[in-house]
Amino acid sequence: SSSAMAEPPAKKARTALPVGCRVQVHGLQSDEGRKLNGKTAMVVEAVDEKTGRLQVNIEGDIRKALKPDNLRPLGGAEGAEIRPGLRVEITGLQSEQGKLVNGKCGMVVGVDEATGRFKIEIDEEGQRALKADNLIVLVTESGKGRSHALTLNSDATAMQGKRPKQEDRHVQIKDLHKVAEALKHDISHIDKPCALYAVYDGHQGSNCADYVAKHMHAKLIPKLAQLRGADPDDVTRIMTEAFTELDEEFLSRFRGMYDGSTAVVALIMGLHLFVANVGDSAALLCAEPTEGQLLVKPVFTDHKPDEPEEQKRIEAAGGTVVHMGGIARTGASNYHDRVKEYRMQMAQGTGMSMKEPIALAVARSFGDREFKYDPNQRNKRVDVVSCIASVNHVELVAGAHKALILCCDGVTDVMSADEIGAGAMQFVGKPKEASGHLVGEAYRLQSGDNLTAVVVFLEWGPLAGNGEATKIRVRHILLKHKDVRNPYDQIRKKEVVRTSGEAEQEMKEVLKEVHCGGIVNDANFVKLCRDMSECGSAMTPGDLVGDLGWIIADSVSPQFAAAAFRLRVGEITRRPVYTPLGVHVIHRVG
């Protein structure tokens, strides 16, 4: 199913690859070809009718004859996707004023529905409405897909809670491109960022949750390698296939195991979010507040047995829906007969030859052998409990969507979606603290289950918002803590022993002294930087104390870049910035 939160669909322009069209090479499988994947090229000769190939010049000096399937159009050509949040280059304008902006870059900020033109905030030029044919979507220097103005800042917390065993599992793959490369698959055509996050909630054991957690990405990556973009129907298909194939593999390989697992799997591909799930593990998307109220949108399908469609499917497969303690549960086809037999053995008191029959609180899951096969014909699949995933799709909106949260039902049983979203957003930029808060709060509210939460903050910079330069000058104050990669104060030549919480509190005091309505108290900044900063830049003489010089986004951590590039010249961050190096206050000076 597709979420109602999606933005207007991507613009699809003309259907040919004409001479002069800008393209990106992808999908070549030879050793030589793989070196060309991701590079940009220009079509210089039309299709040869005998070979079906196009002549292209790759990065100006390599000429090749390639199949159209190995060329991904950029800008206004077939299949090119132009959406709010993408950086583009202006090209082909013929008017005198237009020629002045040819070659300049900008950001897509909207679509004029009346004219079909894209609203572009052009660097240092202001906004213009332009046709798709005059836009080239920019790719990264490495050519590994388009990069969007989005950084994913994620972490997770899991707790055994009040259960005798921890049966939850969770996965964070923060760069799926690197994993695909290690597995010898080419997904260079998939936009960045490309990441996978998942929560698997095991029951009756953890074998199934372990298996799916270890194999889901390996099942998805070869399928992603065959895609030609992020068409929602195609991605829905491959995620659904991955779920059903893994379920079949687990049941075939481990015939003596009867445990199972729910799953919620989030796949981010550029500005596309896909969430596939079976069972009741949740995915929530937080959007910017409207009239003071944070918007928290479920982006999963809760597979409860008493949902009308689910109950109809369960009963058609020979199963039953029973209510126990106010909770609807799925029973196998022989559930009632087994309950009678069990109670009879209990009443006779002569010993038990069977375990107590179970009924699941979900209608879909991985594993759960006794719900997948006919009890009278062990090789006949009946799927009273199904593993067909529901897939929700959302197009992320630059600056609007703030966080993605995945969690097990141990959290959602005691906290509402709004409470979960508000709890996480208390810790913007600190996903470990945010996930820890959710798990701790669920435990405090007497959840009796295992507890797991994954929090992904969507950080929109440095290309988001104001369309300013991609090279800026900054100075900063850095406080380290004992958990950073190098807990050593190189100015004072000593080990750093403060905790992250102590560093945060100290930096908040620094902000009070240097922050005056968004404008820096320069004298205070200079003094505090010299007295406190643990970065070598604090030794820079004069007013340049703390100066890092001119930076580009790739030269600093994603967290630092996301905060720094949001600032206008003269501004200072309004709250501490957290990176692997420590806690920062950043001042943009150019």
Stockholm file with secondary structure:
# STOCKHOLM 1.0

chainA/1-590         SSSAMAEPPAKKARTALPVGCRVQVHGLQSDEGRKLNGKTAMVVEAVDEKTGRLQVNIEGDIRKALKPDNLRPLGGAEGAEIRPGLRVEITGLQSEQGKLVNGKCGMVVGVDEATGRFKIEIDEEGQRALKADNLIVLVTESGKGRSHALTLNSDATAMQGKRPKQEDRHVQIKDLHKVAEALKHDISHIDKPCALYAVYDGHQGSNCADYVAKHMHAKLIPKLAQLRGADPDDVTRIMTEAFTELDEEFLSRFRGMYDGSTAVVALIMGLHLFVANVGDSAALLCAEPTEGQLLVKPVFTDHKPDEPEEQKRIEAAGGTVVHMGGIARTGASNYHDRVKEYRMQMAQGTGMSMKEPIALAVARSFGDREFKYDPNQRNKRVDVVSCIASVNHVELVAGAHKALILCCDGVTDVMSADEIGAGAMQFVGKPKEASGHLVGEAYRLQSGDNLTAVVVFLEWGPLAGNGEATKIRVRHILLKHKDVRNPYDQIRKKEVVRTSGEAEQEMKEVLKEVHCGGIVNDANFVKLCRDMSECGSAMTPGDLVGDLGWIIADSVSPQFAAAAFRLRVGEITRRPVYTPLGVHVIHRVG
#=GR chainA/1-590 SS CCCTTCCSCCCCCCSSCCTTCEEEECCCCSHHHHTTTTCEEEEEECCCTTTCCEEEEETTTEEEEECGGGEEECTTSTTCCCCTTCEEEECCCCSHHHHTTTTCEEEEEEECTTTCCEEEEETTTEEEEECGGGEEECCCTTCSSCBCSCEEEEEEEEECTTSSSCCEEEEEESCHHHHHHHTTCCCTTSCBSEEEEEEEEEESCSHHHHHHHHHHHHHHHHHHHTCSSCCHHHHHHHHHHHHHHHHHHHHHHCTTCCCEEEEEEEEEETTEEEEEEESSCEEEEEEEEETTEEEEEECSCCCCTTSHHHHHHHHHTTCEEEEETTEEEEECTTHHHHHHHHHHHHHHTSCCSSCCCCCBSCSBCEECHHHHEETTEEEEECCSSBCCCEEEEEECCTTTEEEEEEECHHHHTTSCHHHHHHHHHTTTTCHHHHHHHHHHHHHHTTCCSCEEEEEEEEECCSSSSSCCCSEEEEEEEEECCTTSSSCEETTTTEECCCCHHHHHHHHHHHHHHHEETTEECHHHHHHHHHHHCCSGGGGCCGGGTTEEEEEEGGGSCHHHHHHHTTSCTTBBCSSCEEETTEEEEEEECC
#=GC SS_cons         CCCTTCCSCCCCCCSSCCTTCEEEECCCCSHHHHTTTTCEEEEEECCCTTTCCEEEEETTTEEEEECGGGEEECTTSTTCCCCTTCEEEECCCCSHHHHTTTTCEEEEEEECTTTCCEEEEETTTEEEEECGGGEEECCCTTCSSCBCSCEEEEEEEEECTTSSSCCEEEEEESCHHHHHHHTTCCCTTSCBSEEEEEEEEEESCSHHHHHHHHHHHHHHHHHHHTCSSCCHHHHHHHHHHHHHHHHHHHHHHCTTCCCEEEEEEEEEETTEEEEEEESSCEEEEEEEEETTEEEEEECSCCCCTTSHHHHHHHHHTTCEEEEETTEEEEECTTHHHHHHHHHHHHHHTSCCSSCCCCCBSCSBCEECHHHHEETTEEEEECCSSBCCCEEEEEECCTTTEEEEEEECHHHHTTSCHHHHHHHHHTTTTCHHHHHHHHHHHHHHTTCCSCEEEEEEEEECCSSSSSCCCSEEEEEEEEECCTTSSSCEETTTTEECCCCHHHHHHHHHHHHHHHEETTEECHHHHHHHHHHHCCSGGGGCCGGGTTEEEEEEGGGSCHHHHHHHTTSCTTBBCSSCEEETTEEEEEEECC
//
